[in-house]
Amino acid sequence: MDGIKYAVVTDKSIRLLLKNQYTSNVESGSTRTEIKHWVELFFGVKVIAMNSHRLPGKGRRMRPIIMRNSLSSYCSRDIGHIGGPIPSYMAIHLYKTSTLSTRNGAVDSQVKSNTRNNLIYGQHHCGKGRNSRGIITTRHRGGGHKRLYHKIEFRRNEKYIYGRIVTIEYDPNRNAYICLIHYGDGAIIGDTIISGTEVPIKMGNALPLSTAIHNIEITLGRGGQLARAAGVVAKLIAKEGKSATLKLPSGEVRLISKNCSATVGQVGNAGVNQKSLGRVGSKCWLGKRPTIPIGGGEGRAPIGRKKPATPWGYPALGRRSRKRNKYSDNLILRRRSK
């Protein structure tokens, strides 16, 4: 081919080859569009993502190039976003530091942000930690980029209808990724999911409580409310009578009705807590204001009191916020560990 010189054979490139990612050395004057055109023309595949860097004194190396066979068109209808498994061809690109915002930077190549207009709408509340009277009730919140709410199908009302995972998208209102699902009849291409009472136990399917699960209903028909954060998973311990015993991610063991539905598997984006924002401005864009640690100083002073407290004297750092005599106290067999 005109711009691609030769394939790079190293230990890392061989590992990437097993994931359909190819590393090649190309001409230094070639553009990304030209290289993508040459690869698709020569190999007969569709390039999903491409990364490049310049070698000192050498040409330009493209890595990795993620390819797969092109998919035929199909007829479907958009229902909404749901959480789902991450495809096996997703790659995380690590970039060298060029600015403060790219320190320890990592980008998922297959996560998109182009949502459908009929699945998003503007939020009405400001989300700045204030109540209806404008008084601050939650500190260290405010500012941030404007957000649109993405409609999430927590109830999974489409029973016994196969749906295909089309895209994995970023949601500014949660730390887990969401999936765009196409429901419809006809040929099923790619990863498929289904919900119902008698469906196979497979990653992404929604069915009555079983195995390792997330997005768990508390009340039948209300939709998933438990275990929805990034990377969490709940475990089914036992089934007895009309109830099932679950161990939640917090360590709490409680009873849930066996008629309630849940989604099989673990929530995606499990490495979100390892992400480095790089600078303070990135955290401000998320709507989180700066915080001042308790204690510290020149002589490493302690907190100064027997128990940590807020500036108004209320307990802080670990105070239990659950109200007493709640209706679900009888369903909790063991309290959370923290």
Steps between C-alpha positions, in 0.01 A plus 500: 500500500611858439527635856541189716863380504499184710341335802666549840574169676557535874369328812240772547391499135449121514277540808301770318471274196295252704249783563471594129731799552786545253820706526671626185770747396377756246635794303552813710309720257184288499180625658267294717230510233737361236625222725145403596405486130800278414431255783130466415578459129775242545355287782129542416405599854369809678739693726334588830781688677855604423785649704835634383827643630824614340823311564824700546691501174258255339167498327154502649360198679132428524383301801266340566272471198182324610313335218195281449286393208243755390140432605199501271214741560189393687161635603441570867338741742673696776362433846758652734829464678580224744815383673675212326820301458807654336587344160821300469640728227504811718848649551627754752747748353771637729647836397831663583486814713494812286294732723386496862162360401657195332696373800431129538231542235305206360217493246267214410497488123147357467316728744296758310298807593269543198168418663161506327287812547191301596688334788629812679341805659611790721510468875285741702698514825829686524684232701704745708436343839215736595146434614179667381578812708846539348685399819809283459423154639790312335837671493762492222252487214437760232608627161591240243401448141137503396351151491221329312322203653515174304189285523593164651280190467534368856175302485592297188138484387581343162446137602615212277619735225864481398691825490840575348763715673580772248725745683656551842454861607618737771238625745581819696249411773665174614847345512398186309471483123164442331406308186270591213276202421313433176196276541347336194434183304729349241865396501693554823848643447752546780434477874132449580300523822149403608285539811229275644423240766636198313798628300852353494751615762726718287687827551260793452173301518234607751319224690382412851773494763788263419883477506717818503269792423457878496217750436277326756136583561384562857130521411357296214444711189675813628829436319854436616616704801784304662858436377509746210838675551802425283666164564265378776339157519264331748495129580205269550555294815178300536135468400237401755125539478401825333829678572859485382805589708745741337840629602528859377828674404504685834511168686137521611299178486127548447185333366345582162185357345575220252262659248724806464725514194871568470764510227764228477864600530702792629457869419752627246780758541639320803826697489338839547662543843844465339441794266719807551344834410838671481401845626248683714307644207396153383333439836327839490347407164334205677326735743725422800644796689832492690519348847741572787630196693448482876819543704843513341707814488863576583524265796256238366236608748216258572133578463497675838189334639407154618284452190514681164229762458371746242550877549158502671586227750314210341679161474692439179701224330301182556179613667213259434230678301236223495192599699380284785199268490493483122248268336771274353687436826338157528637402157864575588672192641844659541599867487755640259864458594589872480 
